[in-house]
Amino acid sequence: MRKLNFSKKRDAVLAVLRSTNTHPTAEWIHQRLKDEYPDFSLGTVYRNLALFKEQGLVVSVANVNGQERYDGVTTCHSHFVCKKCGSVFDVDCIGDSRSLDHRVAGLYNCEVERHTLCFYGTCEKCRRESALGSVQVL
Protein backbone atom coordinates (compact mmCIF):
# COMPACT_ATOMS: atom_id res chain seq x y z
CA MET A 1 0.00 0.00 0.00
CA ARG A 2 1.36 3.41 -0.95
CA LYS A 3 2.02 5.95 1.78
CA LEU A 4 0.01 9.15 1.50
CA ASN A 5 2.12 12.28 1.26
CA PHE A 6 0.67 15.54 2.55
CA SER A 7 -1.15 17.57 -0.07
CA LYS A 8 -3.62 20.42 0.47
CA LYS A 9 -5.64 19.31 -2.54
CA ARG A 10 -5.69 15.67 -1.42
CA ASP A 11 -6.82 16.71 2.04
CA ALA A 12 -9.49 18.94 0.49
CA VAL A 13 -10.89 16.06 -1.59
CA LEU A 14 -11.18 13.87 1.50
CA ALA A 15 -12.64 16.69 3.62
CA VAL A 16 -15.32 17.51 1.03
CA LEU A 17 -16.26 13.85 0.68
CA ARG A 18 -16.49 13.38 4.44
CA SER A 19 -18.53 16.58 4.86
CA THR A 20 -21.55 15.25 2.96
CA ASN A 21 -23.88 12.29 3.16
CA THR A 22 -24.99 12.61 -0.49
CA HIS A 23 -22.53 9.97 -1.77
CA PRO A 24 -21.14 12.29 -4.43
CA THR A 25 -19.49 11.75 -7.77
CA ALA A 26 -15.95 12.87 -8.59
CA GLU A 27 -17.50 15.65 -10.66
CA TRP A 28 -19.50 16.91 -7.66
CA ILE A 29 -16.34 17.00 -5.54
CA HIS A 30 -14.48 18.82 -8.33
CA GLN A 31 -17.24 21.46 -8.56
CA ARG A 32 -16.98 22.12 -4.80
CA LEU A 33 -13.20 22.63 -4.94
CA LYS A 34 -12.51 24.37 -8.25
CA ASP A 35 -13.10 27.90 -6.90
CA GLU A 36 -10.67 27.35 -4.02
CA TYR A 37 -8.12 25.60 -6.27
CA PRO A 38 -8.51 27.03 -9.82
CA ASP A 39 -5.78 24.73 -11.22
CA PHE A 40 -7.48 21.66 -9.74
CA SER A 41 -8.31 19.10 -12.44
CA LEU A 42 -11.00 16.45 -12.47
CA GLY A 43 -8.22 13.92 -13.09
CA THR A 44 -6.66 14.89 -9.78
CA VAL A 45 -9.94 14.16 -8.03
CA TYR A 46 -10.18 10.73 -9.70
CA ARG A 47 -6.55 9.88 -8.85
CA ASN A 48 -7.02 10.84 -5.22
CA LEU A 49 -10.30 8.92 -4.93
CA ALA A 50 -8.57 5.82 -6.35
CA LEU A 51 -5.76 6.25 -3.82
CA PHE A 52 -8.25 6.71 -0.97
CA LYS A 53 -10.11 3.55 -2.03
CA GLU A 54 -6.81 1.64 -2.06
CA GLN A 55 -6.02 2.96 1.43
CA GLY A 56 -9.51 2.09 2.72
CA LEU A 57 -10.32 5.74 3.48
CA VAL A 58 -13.36 5.83 1.16
CA VAL A 59 -15.58 3.28 -0.52
CA SER A 60 -17.29 3.16 -3.86
CA VAL A 61 -20.99 2.69 -3.21
CA ALA A 62 -22.51 2.15 -6.63
CA ASN A 63 -22.45 3.19 -10.23
CA VAL A 64 -25.49 5.39 -10.81
CA ASN A 65 -26.28 6.59 -14.33
CA GLY A 66 -22.72 5.83 -15.41
CA GLN A 67 -21.07 7.69 -12.53
CA GLU A 68 -19.30 6.12 -9.59
CA ARG A 69 -20.62 7.33 -6.22
CA TYR A 70 -18.35 7.56 -3.17
CA ASP A 71 -18.78 7.39 0.60
CA GLY A 72 -16.37 8.80 3.18
CA VAL A 73 -17.93 6.67 5.91
CA THR A 74 -16.17 3.31 5.84
CA THR A 75 -17.88 1.67 8.79
CA CYS A 76 -20.16 -1.17 7.74
CA HIS A 77 -23.54 0.10 6.57
CA SER A 78 -25.84 -0.45 3.61
CA HIS A 79 -27.14 1.88 0.91
CA PHE A 80 -30.27 2.53 -1.13
CA VAL A 81 -30.08 3.79 -4.73
CA CYS A 82 -33.13 5.37 -6.33
CA LYS A 83 -33.49 4.23 -9.93
CA LYS A 84 -35.48 7.37 -10.84
CA CYS A 85 -33.58 10.33 -9.37
CA GLY A 86 -30.24 8.65 -8.66
CA SER A 87 -30.13 9.61 -5.00
CA VAL A 88 -28.06 7.40 -2.73
CA PHE A 89 -28.60 7.24 1.02
CA ASP A 90 -27.41 5.22 3.99
CA VAL A 91 -29.52 2.36 5.32
CA ASP A 92 -28.61 1.76 8.93
CA CYS A 93 -31.54 -0.33 10.14
CA ILE A 94 -30.36 -3.73 8.90
CA GLY A 95 -29.08 -4.89 12.28
CA ASP A 96 -25.75 -6.39 13.20
CA SER A 97 -23.95 -6.94 9.93
CA ARG A 98 -21.10 -8.78 11.67
CA SER A 99 -23.47 -11.69 12.26
CA LEU A 100 -24.02 -11.84 8.49
CA ASP A 101 -20.24 -11.96 7.97
CA HIS A 102 -19.96 -14.83 10.48
CA ARG A 103 -22.87 -16.69 8.90
CA VAL A 104 -21.37 -16.51 5.39
CA ALA A 105 -17.94 -17.47 6.75
CA GLY A 106 -19.46 -20.52 8.43
CA LEU A 107 -21.57 -21.59 5.47
CA TYR A 108 -18.76 -21.36 2.94
CA ASN A 109 -15.73 -21.99 5.18
CA CYS A 110 -14.15 -18.68 4.21
CA GLU A 111 -12.87 -15.58 5.94
CA VAL A 112 -15.04 -12.52 5.36
CA GLU A 113 -13.18 -9.21 5.60
CA ARG A 114 -16.15 -7.01 4.73
CA HIS A 115 -19.28 -6.95 2.64
CA THR A 116 -21.48 -4.41 0.91
CA LEU A 117 -25.22 -4.42 0.64
CA CYS A 118 -27.03 -2.07 -1.72
CA PHE A 119 -30.78 -1.84 -2.26
CA TYR A 120 -32.21 -0.49 -5.53
CA GLY A 121 -35.69 0.87 -6.13
CA THR A 122 -37.67 4.11 -5.97
CA CYS A 123 -37.17 6.55 -3.11
CA GLU A 124 -40.00 8.06 -1.09
CA LYS A 125 -39.78 11.45 -2.84
CA CYS A 126 -40.01 9.90 -6.33
CA ARG A 127 -42.86 7.62 -5.25
CA ARG A 128 -44.76 10.63 -3.90
CA GLU A 129 -44.15 12.63 -7.09
CA SER A 130 -45.24 9.67 -9.18
CA ALA A 131 -48.44 9.29 -7.12
CA LEU A 132 -49.20 13.00 -7.48
CA GLY A 133 -48.66 12.79 -11.24
CA SER A 134 -51.17 9.98 -11.54
CA VAL A 135 -53.93 11.91 -9.71
CA GLN A 136 -56.31 13.40 -12.26
CA VAL A 137 -58.02 16.70 -11.60
CA LEU A 138 -61.57 16.94 -12.95
DRENLUM-950335 format. One record per residue (C-alpha): residue number from 1; residue in three letters; chain; x, y, z. Coordinates in pm, whole numbers, always signed. Example, Ala and Ser with C-alpha at 12.3 -4.5 7.8 and 13.67 -1.06 7.14 Angstrom:
   nr  rest  kette       u       v       w
    1   ALA      A   +1230    -450    +780
    2   SER      A   +1367    -106    +714
# end
This chain:
   nr  rest  kette       u       v       w
    1   MET      A      +0      +0      +0
    2   ARG      A    +136    +341     -95
    3   LYS      A    +202    +595    +178
    4   LEU      A      +1    +915    +150
    5   ASN      A    +212   +1228    +126
    6   PHE      A     +67   +1554    +255
    7   SER      A    -115   +1757      -7
    8   LYS      A    -362   +2042     +47
    9   LYS      A    -564   +1931    -254
   10   ARG      A    -569   +1567    -142
   11   ASP      A    -682   +1671    +204
   12   ALA      A    -949   +1894     +49
   13   VAL      A   -1089   +1606    -159
   14   LEU      A   -1118   +1387    +150
   15   ALA      A   -1264   +1669    +362
   16   VAL      A   -1532   +1751    +103
   17   LEU      A   -1626   +1385     +68
   18   ARG      A   -1649   +1338    +444
   19   SER      A   -1853   +1658    +486
   20   THR      A   -2155   +1525    +296
   21   ASN      A   -2388   +1229    +316
   22   THR      A   -2499   +1261     -49
   23   HIS      A   -2253    +997    -177
   24   PRO      A   -2114   +1229    -443
   25   THR      A   -1949   +1175    -777
   26   ALA      A   -1595   +1287    -859
   27   GLU      A   -1750   +1565   -1066
   28   TRP      A   -1950   +1691    -766
   29   ILE      A   -1634   +1700    -554
   30   HIS      A   -1448   +1882    -833
   31   GLN      A   -1724   +2146    -856
   32   ARG      A   -1698   +2212    -480
   33   LEU      A   -1320   +2263    -494
   34   LYS      A   -1251   +2437    -825
   35   ASP      A   -1310   +2790    -690
   36   GLU      A   -1067   +2735    -402
   37   TYR      A    -812   +2560    -627
   38   PRO      A    -851   +2703    -982
   39   ASP      A    -578   +2473   -1122
   40   PHE      A    -748   +2166    -974
   41   SER      A    -831   +1910   -1244
   42   LEU      A   -1100   +1645   -1247
   43   GLY      A    -822   +1392   -1309
   44   THR      A    -666   +1489    -978
   45   VAL      A    -994   +1416    -803
   46   TYR      A   -1018   +1073    -970
   47   ARG      A    -655    +988    -885
   48   ASN      A    -702   +1084    -522
   49   LEU      A   -1030    +892    -493
   50   ALA      A    -857    +582    -635
   51   LEU      A    -576    +625    -382
   52   PHE      A    -825    +671     -97
   53   LYS      A   -1011    +355    -203
   54   GLU      A    -681    +164    -206
   55   GLN      A    -602    +296    +143
   56   GLY      A    -951    +209    +272
   57   LEU      A   -1032    +574    +348
   58   VAL      A   -1336    +583    +116
   59   VAL      A   -1558    +328     -52
   60   SER      A   -1729    +316    -386
   61   VAL      A   -2099    +269    -321
   62   ALA      A   -2251    +215    -663
   63   ASN      A   -2245    +319   -1023
   64   VAL      A   -2549    +539   -1081
   65   ASN      A   -2628    +659   -1433
   66   GLY      A   -2272    +583   -1541
   67   GLN      A   -2107    +769   -1253
   68   GLU      A   -1930    +612    -959
   69   ARG      A   -2062    +733    -622
   70   TYR      A   -1835    +756    -317
   71   ASP      A   -1878    +739     +60
   72   GLY      A   -1637    +880    +318
   73   VAL      A   -1793    +667    +591
   74   THR      A   -1617    +331    +584
   75   THR      A   -1788    +167    +879
   76   CYS      A   -2016    -117    +774
   77   HIS      A   -2354     +10    +657
   78   SER      A   -2584     -45    +361
   79   HIS      A   -2714    +188     +91
   80   PHE      A   -3027    +253    -113
   81   VAL      A   -3008    +379    -473
   82   CYS      A   -3313    +537    -633
   83   LYS      A   -3349    +423    -993
   84   LYS      A   -3548    +737   -1084
   85   CYS      A   -3358   +1033    -937
   86   GLY      A   -3024    +865    -866
   87   SER      A   -3013    +961    -500
   88   VAL      A   -2806    +740    -273
   89   PHE      A   -2860    +724    +102
   90   ASP      A   -2741    +522    +399
   91   VAL      A   -2952    +236    +532
   92   ASP      A   -2861    +176    +893
   93   CYS      A   -3154     -33   +1014
   94   ILE      A   -3036    -373    +890
   95   GLY      A   -2908    -489   +1228
   96   ASP      A   -2575    -639   +1320
   97   SER      A   -2395    -694    +993
   98   ARG      A   -2110    -878   +1167
   99   SER      A   -2347   -1169   +1226
  100   LEU      A   -2402   -1184    +849
  101   ASP      A   -2024   -1196    +797
  102   HIS      A   -1996   -1483   +1048
  103   ARG      A   -2287   -1669    +890
  104   VAL      A   -2137   -1651    +539
  105   ALA      A   -1794   -1747    +675
  106   GLY      A   -1946   -2052    +843
  107   LEU      A   -2157   -2159    +547
  108   TYR      A   -1876   -2136    +294
  109   ASN      A   -1573   -2199    +518
  110   CYS      A   -1415   -1868    +421
  111   GLU      A   -1287   -1558    +594
  112   VAL      A   -1504   -1252    +536
  113   GLU      A   -1318    -921    +560
  114   ARG      A   -1615    -701    +473
  115   HIS      A   -1928    -695    +264
  116   THR      A   -2148    -441     +91
  117   LEU      A   -2522    -442     +64
  118   CYS      A   -2703    -207    -172
  119   PHE      A   -3078    -184    -226
  120   TYR      A   -3221     -49    -553
  121   GLY      A   -3569     +87    -613
  122   THR      A   -3767    +411    -597
  123   CYS      A   -3717    +655    -311
  124   GLU      A   -4000    +806    -109
  125   LYS      A   -3978   +1145    -284
  126   CYS      A   -4001    +990    -633
  127   ARG      A   -4286    +762    -525
  128   ARG      A   -4476   +1063    -390
  129   GLU      A   -4415   +1263    -709
  130   SER      A   -4524    +967    -918
  131   ALA      A   -4844    +929    -712
  132   LEU      A   -4920   +1300    -748
  133   GLY      A   -4866   +1279   -1124
  134   SER      A   -5117    +998   -1154
  135   VAL      A   -5393   +1191    -971
  136   GLN      A   -5631   +1340   -1226
  137   VAL      A   -5802   +1670   -1160
  138   LEU      A   -6157   +1694   -1295
# end
